[in-house]
Amino acid sequence: IGWTSSAQIPVVIYKLSLVSLSAVLGYWLDRSLFPWARPDSFCPWEESLCCAAAMIRRAIIVAAICLAVALGL
């Protein structure tokens, strides 16, 4: 990008920082909405289904927020 258009470098940095901040926002939103069901609170060898469901839930929430911010750019 720097070789083709050096004026676009701040725009790319801005957009990458927005997506990174949205990932952090999604993580903390999941932690605040589900404080009792964090993935590390389950024992993976005893409650593997609950642990997997909590990790999938967190991934979906973070991905949805990242997608929403990216589409809103």
Biopython code that builds the backbone (N, CA, C, O; Angstrom):
import numpy as np
from Bio.PDB.StructureBuilder import StructureBuilder

atoms = [
    (1, "ILE", "N", (0.837, -1.186, 0.000)),
    (1, "ILE", "CA", (0.000, 0.000, 0.000)),
    (1, "ILE", "C", (0.875, 1.241, 0.000)),
    (1, "ILE", "O", (0.554, 2.235, -0.652)),
    (2, "GLY", "N", (1.968, 1.185, 0.723)),
    (2, "GLY", "CA", (2.854, 2.339, 0.779)),
    (2, "GLY", "C", (3.509, 2.640, -0.548)),
    (2, "GLY", "O", (3.824, 3.794, -0.839)),
    (3, "TRP", "N", (3.723, 1.599, -1.369)),
    (3, "TRP", "CA", (4.346, 1.820, -2.677)),
    (3, "TRP", "C", (3.347, 2.381, -3.679)),
    (3, "TRP", "O", (3.711, 3.187, -4.536)),
    (4, "THR", "N", (2.095, 1.962, -3.577)),
    (4, "THR", "CA", (1.115, 2.408, -4.562)),
    (4, "THR", "C", (0.519, 3.765, -4.202)),
    (4, "THR", "O", (0.416, 4.645, -5.055)),
    (5, "SER", "N", (0.133, 3.932, -2.957)),
    (5, "SER", "CA", (-0.469, 5.200, -2.544)),
    (5, "SER", "C", (-0.121, 5.457, -1.081)),
    (5, "SER", "O", (-0.735, 4.892, -0.176)),
    (6, "SER", "N", (0.837, 6.289, -0.870)),
    (6, "SER", "CA", (1.277, 6.549, 0.504)),
    (6, "SER", "C", (0.250, 7.350, 1.302)),
    (6, "SER", "O", (0.318, 7.383, 2.531)),
    (7, "ALA", "N", (-0.686, 7.987, 0.634)),
    (7, "ALA", "CA", (-1.715, 8.744, 1.342)),
    (7, "ALA", "C", (-2.736, 7.831, 2.014)),
    (7, "ALA", "O", (-3.471, 8.277, 2.895)),
    (8, "GLN", "N", (-2.793, 6.568, 1.615)),
    (8, "GLN", "CA", (-3.762, 5.634, 2.177)),
    (8, "GLN", "C", (-3.259, 4.925, 3.435)),
    (8, "GLN", "O", (-4.025, 4.208, 4.079)),
    (9, "ILE", "N", (-2.007, 5.108, 3.791)),
    (9, "ILE", "CA", (-1.457, 4.429, 4.966)),
    (9, "ILE", "C", (-2.200, 4.815, 6.253)),
    (9, "ILE", "O", (-2.520, 3.919, 7.033)),
    (10, "PRO", "N", (-2.490, 6.088, 6.517)),
    (10, "PRO", "CA", (-3.253, 6.408, 7.735)),
    (10, "PRO", "C", (-4.659, 5.808, 7.734)),
    (10, "PRO", "O", (-5.174, 5.441, 8.790)),
    (11, "VAL", "N", (-5.277, 5.707, 6.570)),
    (11, "VAL", "CA", (-6.614, 5.119, 6.486)),
    (11, "VAL", "C", (-6.565, 3.636, 6.830)),
    (11, "VAL", "O", (-7.428, 3.135, 7.551)),
    (12, "VAL", "N", (-5.566, 2.938, 6.320)),
    (12, "VAL", "CA", (-5.425, 1.511, 6.604)),
    (12, "VAL", "C", (-5.143, 1.292, 8.088)),
    (12, "VAL", "O", (-5.706, 0.383, 8.698)),
    (13, "ILE", "N", (-4.286, 2.110, 8.665)),
    (13, "ILE", "CA", (-3.992, 1.995, 10.096)),
    (13, "ILE", "C", (-5.244, 2.268, 10.922)),
    (13, "ILE", "O", (-5.494, 1.585, 11.915)),
    (14, "TYR", "N", (-6.028, 3.258, 10.522)),
    (14, "TYR", "CA", (-7.271, 3.586, 11.221)),
    (14, "TYR", "C", (-8.254, 2.423, 11.166)),
    (14, "TYR", "O", (-8.853, 2.067, 12.181)),
    (15, "LYS", "N", (-8.422, 1.834, 9.997)),
    (15, "LYS", "CA", (-9.374, 0.734, 9.860)),
    (15, "LYS", "C", (-8.911, -0.513, 10.606)),
    (15, "LYS", "O", (-9.730, -1.214, 11.200)),
    (16, "LEU", "N", (-7.619, -0.797, 10.583)),
    (16, "LEU", "CA", (-7.104, -1.938, 11.337)),
    (16, "LEU", "C", (-7.259, -1.724, 12.842)),
    (16, "LEU", "O", (-7.543, -2.668, 13.580)),
    (17, "SER", "N", (-7.075, -0.502, 13.288)),
    (17, "SER", "CA", (-7.246, -0.239, 14.718)),
    (17, "SER", "C", (-8.711, -0.338, 15.130)),
    (17, "SER", "O", (-9.010, -0.778, 16.240)),
    (18, "LEU", "N", (-9.628, 0.065, 14.254)),
    (18, "LEU", "CA", (-11.047, -0.082, 14.573)),
    (18, "LEU", "C", (-11.448, -1.546, 14.696)),
    (18, "LEU", "O", (-12.188, -1.912, 15.609)),
    (19, "VAL", "N", (-10.970, -2.380, 13.792)),
    (19, "VAL", "CA", (-11.303, -3.802, 13.859)),
    (19, "VAL", "C", (-10.669, -4.435, 15.098)),
    (19, "VAL", "O", (-11.287, -5.284, 15.740)),
    (20, "SER", "N", (-9.459, -4.037, 15.435)),
    (20, "SER", "CA", (-8.810, -4.564, 16.643)),
    (20, "SER", "C", (-9.564, -4.140, 17.902)),
    (20, "SER", "O", (-9.763, -4.942, 18.815)),
    (21, "LEU", "N", (-9.976, -2.894, 17.944)),
    (21, "LEU", "CA", (-10.740, -2.430, 19.101)),
    (21, "LEU", "C", (-12.108, -3.096, 19.185)),
    (21, "LEU", "O", (-12.622, -3.312, 20.283)),
    (22, "SER", "N", (-12.700, -3.422, 18.046)),
    (22, "SER", "CA", (-13.983, -4.120, 18.086)),
    (22, "SER", "C", (-13.821, -5.541, 18.611)),
    (22, "SER", "O", (-14.729, -6.058, 19.262)),
    (23, "ALA", "N", (-12.690, -6.184, 18.346)),
    (23, "ALA", "CA", (-12.441, -7.514, 18.906)),
    (23, "ALA", "C", (-12.322, -7.436, 20.427)),
    (23, "ALA", "O", (-12.841, -8.298, 21.136)),
    (24, "VAL", "N", (-11.647, -6.413, 20.922)),
    (24, "VAL", "CA", (-11.538, -6.229, 22.373)),
    (24, "VAL", "C", (-12.905, -5.924, 22.966)),
    (24, "VAL", "O", (-13.246, -6.436, 24.032)),
    (25, "LEU", "N", (-13.689, -5.099, 22.288)),
    (25, "LEU", "CA", (-15.035, -4.782, 22.749)),
    (25, "LEU", "C", (-15.907, -6.032, 22.799)),
    (25, "LEU", "O", (-16.655, -6.225, 23.756)),
    (26, "GLY", "N", (-15.818, -6.878, 21.780)),
    (26, "GLY", "CA", (-16.588, -8.120, 21.772)),
    (26, "GLY", "C", (-16.202, -9.043, 22.902)),
    (26, "GLY", "O", (-17.065, -9.668, 23.518)),
    (27, "TYR", "N", (-14.915, -9.138, 23.182)),
    (27, "TYR", "CA", (-14.440, -9.978, 24.287)),
    (27, "TYR", "C", (-15.001, -9.482, 25.621)),
    (27, "TYR", "O", (-15.505, -10.271, 26.419)),
    (28, "TRP", "N", (-14.910, -8.172, 25.856)),
    (28, "TRP", "CA", (-15.390, -7.646, 27.127)),
    (28, "TRP", "C", (-16.908, -7.652, 27.210)),
    (28, "TRP", "O", (-17.462, -7.765, 28.304)),
    (29, "LEU", "N", (-17.584, -7.534, 26.089)),
    (29, "LEU", "CA", (-19.037, -7.656, 26.096)),
    (29, "LEU", "C", (-19.446, -9.065, 26.490)),
    (29, "LEU", "O", (-20.385, -9.239, 27.266)),
    (30, "ASP", "N", (-18.759, -10.069, 25.970)),
    (30, "ASP", "CA", (-19.051, -11.449, 26.349)),
    (30, "ASP", "C", (-18.764, -11.672, 27.830)),
    (30, "ASP", "O", (-19.535, -12.340, 28.519)),
    (31, "ARG", "N", (-17.670, -11.123, 28.318)),
    (31, "ARG", "CA", (-17.345, -11.286, 29.745)),
    (31, "ARG", "C", (-18.388, -10.625, 30.638)),
    (31, "ARG", "O", (-18.704, -11.145, 31.708)),
    (32, "SER", "N", (-18.927, -9.480, 30.209)),
    (32, "SER", "CA", (-19.901, -8.787, 31.053)),
    (32, "SER", "C", (-21.302, -9.382, 30.934)),
    (32, "SER", "O", (-22.061, -9.359, 31.903)),
    (33, "LEU", "N", (-21.660, -9.914, 29.761)),
    (33, "LEU", "CA", (-22.985, -10.512, 29.603)),
    (33, "LEU", "C", (-23.088, -11.889, 30.246)),
    (33, "LEU", "O", (-24.149, -12.258, 30.749)),
    (34, "PHE", "N", (-22.005, -12.649, 30.235)),
    (34, "PHE", "CA", (-22.019, -14.014, 30.753)),
    (34, "PHE", "C", (-20.893, -14.215, 31.768)),
    (34, "PHE", "O", (-19.961, -14.974, 31.501)),
    (35, "PRO", "N", (-20.957, -13.549, 32.931)),
    (35, "PRO", "CA", (-19.859, -13.701, 33.896)),
    (35, "PRO", "C", (-19.817, -15.082, 34.543)),
    (35, "PRO", "O", (-18.766, -15.498, 35.032)),
    (36, "TRP", "N", (-20.926, -15.790, 34.554)),
    (36, "TRP", "CA", (-20.987, -17.108, 35.176)),
    (36, "TRP", "C", (-20.591, -18.234, 34.223)),
    (36, "TRP", "O", (-20.392, -19.366, 34.663)),
    (37, "ALA", "N", (-20.476, -17.948, 32.949)),
    (37, "ALA", "CA", (-20.219, -18.997, 31.954)),
    (37, "ALA", "C", (-18.992, -18.668, 31.120)),
    (37, "ALA", "O", (-19.048, -18.666, 29.891)),
    (38, "ARG", "N", (-17.891, -18.391, 31.794)),
    (38, "ARG", "CA", (-16.645, -18.135, 31.065)),
    (38, "ARG", "C", (-16.027, -19.460, 30.653)),
    (38, "ARG", "O", (-16.141, -20.442, 31.387)),
    (39, "PRO", "N", (-15.375, -19.513, 29.495)),
    (39, "PRO", "CA", (-14.801, -20.789, 29.040)),
    (39, "PRO", "C", (-13.764, -21.371, 29.995)),
    (39, "PRO", "O", (-13.630, -22.592, 30.081)),
    (40, "ASP", "N", (-13.035, -20.532, 30.708)),
    (40, "ASP", "CA", (-12.028, -21.078, 31.618)),
    (40, "ASP", "C", (-12.610, -21.544, 32.944)),
    (40, "ASP", "O", (-11.892, -22.130, 33.754)),
    (41, "SER", "N", (-13.904, -21.295, 33.187)),
    (41, "SER", "CA", (-14.512, -21.750, 34.434)),
    (41, "SER", "C", (-14.945, -23.211, 34.363)),
    (41, "SER", "O", (-15.252, -23.815, 35.391)),
    (42, "PHE", "N", (-14.972, -23.781, 33.169)),
    (42, "PHE", "CA", (-15.350, -25.181, 33.010)),
    (42, "PHE", "C", (-14.104, -26.048, 32.932)),
    (42, "PHE", "O", (-13.090, -25.650, 32.358)),
    (43, "CYS", "N", (-14.190, -27.208, 33.502)),
    (43, "CYS", "CA", (-13.087, -28.161, 33.434)),
    (43, "CYS", "C", (-13.194, -28.907, 32.102)),
    (43, "CYS", "O", (-14.177, -29.618, 31.891)),
    (44, "PRO", "N", (-12.219, -28.771, 31.197)),
    (44, "PRO", "CA", (-12.376, -29.325, 29.848)),
    (44, "PRO", "C", (-12.509, -30.841, 29.801)),
    (44, "PRO", "O", (-13.118, -31.365, 28.868)),
    (45, "TRP", "N", (-11.966, -31.556, 30.765)),
    (45, "TRP", "CA", (-12.064, -33.011, 30.700)),
    (45, "TRP", "C", (-13.311, -33.531, 31.402)),
    (45, "TRP", "O", (-13.665, -34.697, 31.223)),
    (46, "GLU", "N", (-13.998, -32.693, 32.208)),
    (46, "GLU", "CA", (-15.233, -33.122, 32.857)),
    (46, "GLU", "C", (-16.471, -32.553, 32.163)),
    (46, "GLU", "O", (-17.469, -33.253, 31.992)),
    (47, "GLU", "N", (-16.402, -31.295, 31.770)),
    (47, "GLU", "CA", (-17.545, -30.633, 31.138)),
    (47, "GLU", "C", (-17.140, -30.128, 29.756)),
    (47, "GLU", "O", (-17.158, -28.926, 29.490)),
    (48, "SER", "N", (-16.784, -31.046, 28.903)),
    (48, "SER", "CA", (-16.257, -30.638, 27.597)),
    (48, "SER", "C", (-17.324, -29.964, 26.739)),
    (48, "SER", "O", (-17.007, -29.053, 25.975)),
    (49, "LEU", "N", (-18.577, -30.391, 26.848)),
    (49, "LEU", "CA", (-19.638, -29.787, 26.037)),
    (49, "LEU", "C", (-19.910, -28.345, 26.472)),
    (49, "LEU", "O", (-20.105, -27.468, 25.630)),
    (50, "CYS", "N", (-19.924, -28.103, 27.769)),
    (50, "CYS", "CA", (-20.149, -26.738, 28.265)),
    (50, "CYS", "C", (-18.982, -25.826, 27.907)),
    (50, "CYS", "O", (-19.176, -24.664, 27.548)),
    (51, "CYS", "N", (-17.780, -26.356, 28.007)),
    (51, "CYS", "CA", (-16.589, -25.568, 27.661)),
    (51, "CYS", "C", (-16.596, -25.220, 26.173)),
    (51, "CYS", "O", (-16.300, -24.087, 25.793)),
    (52, "ALA", "N", (-16.934, -26.191, 25.343)),
    (52, "ALA", "CA", (-16.980, -25.947, 23.897)),
    (52, "ALA", "C", (-18.078, -24.948, 23.546)),
    (52, "ALA", "O", (-17.880, -24.079, 22.696)),
    (53, "ALA", "N", (-19.231, -25.067, 24.194)),
    (53, "ALA", "CA", (-20.333, -24.140, 23.919)),
    (53, "ALA", "C", (-19.964, -22.714, 24.329)),
    (53, "ALA", "O", (-20.309, -21.759, 23.633)),
    (54, "ALA", "N", (-19.270, -22.569, 25.446)),
    (54, "ALA", "CA", (-18.858, -21.231, 25.890)),
    (54, "ALA", "C", (-17.833, -20.628, 24.936)),
    (54, "ALA", "O", (-17.874, -19.429, 24.662)),
    (55, "MET", "N", (-16.916, -21.445, 24.430)),
    (55, "MET", "CA", (-15.921, -20.924, 23.483)),
    (55, "MET", "C", (-16.565, -20.550, 22.154)),
    (55, "MET", "O", (-16.202, -19.541, 21.550)),
    (56, "ILE", "N", (-17.518, -21.357, 21.695)),
    (56, "ILE", "CA", (-18.217, -21.039, 20.443)),
    (56, "ILE", "C", (-19.057, -19.781, 20.616)),
    (56, "ILE", "O", (-19.103, -18.937, 19.721)),
    (57, "ARG", "N", (-19.725, -19.648, 21.768)),
    (57, "ARG", "CA", (-20.517, -18.444, 22.030)),
    (57, "ARG", "C", (-19.640, -17.199, 22.003)),
    (57, "ARG", "O", (-20.016, -16.188, 21.410)),
    (58, "ARG", "N", (-18.480, -17.264, 22.639)),
    (58, "ARG", "CA", (-17.573, -16.114, 22.662)),
    (58, "ARG", "C", (-17.076, -15.790, 21.260)),
    (58, "ARG", "O", (-16.987, -14.621, 20.886)),
    (59, "ALA", "N", (-16.753, -16.819, 20.482)),
    (59, "ALA", "CA", (-16.274, -16.589, 19.116)),
    (59, "ALA", "C", (-17.354, -15.951, 18.255)),
    (59, "ALA", "O", (-17.057, -15.079, 17.438)),
    (60, "ILE", "N", (-18.593, -16.370, 18.423)),
    (60, "ILE", "CA", (-19.694, -15.801, 17.633)),
    (60, "ILE", "C", (-19.922, -14.338, 18.011)),
    (60, "ILE", "O", (-20.129, -13.500, 17.133)),
    (61, "ILE", "N", (-19.885, -14.025, 19.298)),
    (61, "ILE", "CA", (-20.097, -12.642, 19.732)),
    (61, "ILE", "C", (-18.982, -11.736, 19.222)),
    (61, "ILE", "O", (-19.250, -10.650, 18.709)),
    (62, "VAL", "N", (-17.741, -12.173, 19.360)),
    (62, "VAL", "CA", (-16.611, -11.359, 18.892)),
    (62, "VAL", "C", (-16.663, -11.195, 17.378)),
    (62, "VAL", "O", (-16.422, -10.102, 16.867)),
    (63, "ALA", "N", (-16.976, -12.272, 16.653)),
    (63, "ALA", "CA", (-17.050, -12.183, 15.191)),
    (63, "ALA", "C", (-18.185, -11.263, 14.746)),
    (63, "ALA", "O", (-18.030, -10.510, 13.784)),
    (64, "ALA", "N", (-19.315, -11.318, 15.432)),
    (64, "ALA", "CA", (-20.443, -10.463, 15.057)),
    (64, "ALA", "C", (-20.117, -8.985, 15.269)),
    (64, "ALA", "O", (-20.480, -8.147, 14.444)),
    (65, "ILE", "N", (-19.446, -8.667, 16.352)),
    (65, "ILE", "CA", (-19.097, -7.268, 16.603)),
    (65, "ILE", "C", (-18.030, -6.797, 15.623)),
    (65, "ILE", "O", (-18.093, -5.671, 15.131)),
    (66, "CYS", "N", (-17.051, -7.652, 15.338)),
    (66, "CYS", "CA", (-16.030, -7.282, 14.340)),
    (66, "CYS", "C", (-16.669, -7.059, 12.973)),
    (66, "CYS", "O", (-16.319, -6.112, 12.268)),
    (67, "LEU", "N", (-17.594, -7.919, 12.603)),
    (67, "LEU", "CA", (-18.273, -7.773, 11.316)),
    (67, "LEU", "C", (-19.121, -6.503, 11.282)),
    (67, "LEU", "O", (-19.154, -5.803, 10.270)),
    (68, "ALA", "N", (-19.801, -6.210, 12.381)),
    (68, "ALA", "CA", (-20.624, -5.001, 12.425)),
    (68, "ALA", "C", (-19.774, -3.741, 12.298)),
    (68, "ALA", "O", (-20.157, -2.803, 11.598)),
    (69, "VAL", "N", (-18.638, -3.713, 12.961)),
    (69, "VAL", "CA", (-17.761, -2.541, 12.858)),
    (69, "VAL", "C", (-17.151, -2.459, 11.465)),
    (69, "VAL", "O", (-17.047, -1.373, 10.895)),
    (70, "ALA", "N", (-16.749, -3.598, 10.916)),
    (70, "ALA", "CA", (-16.139, -3.588, 9.585)),
    (70, "ALA", "C", (-17.141, -3.160, 8.511)),
    (70, "ALA", "O", (-16.774, -2.462, 7.566)),
    (71, "LEU", "N", (-18.386, -3.567, 8.646)),
    (71, "LEU", "CA", (-19.394, -3.157, 7.662)),
    (71, "LEU", "C", (-19.799, -1.699, 7.844)),
    (71, "LEU", "O", (-20.269, -1.056, 6.906)),
    (72, "GLY", "N", (-19.616, -1.187, 9.045)),
    (72, "GLY", "CA", (-19.965, 0.203, 9.299)),
    (72, "GLY", "C", (-18.868, 1.181, 8.927)),
    (72, "GLY", "O", (-19.048, 2.391, 9.065)),
    (73, "LEU", "N", (-17.730, 0.679, 8.458)),
    (73, "LEU", "CA", (-16.614, 1.571, 8.122)),
    (73, "LEU", "C", (-16.912, 2.381, 6.899)),
    (73, "LEU", "O", (-16.083, 3.184, 6.473)),
]
sb = StructureBuilder()
sb.init_structure("model")
sb.init_model(0)
sb.init_chain("A")
sb.init_seg("    ")
for serial, (resi, resn, name, xyz) in enumerate(atoms, 1):
    if name == "N":
        sb.init_residue(resn, " ", resi, " ")
    sb.init_atom(name, np.array(xyz, "f"), 0.0, 1.0, " ", f" {name:<3s}", serial, name[0])
structure = sb.get_structure()
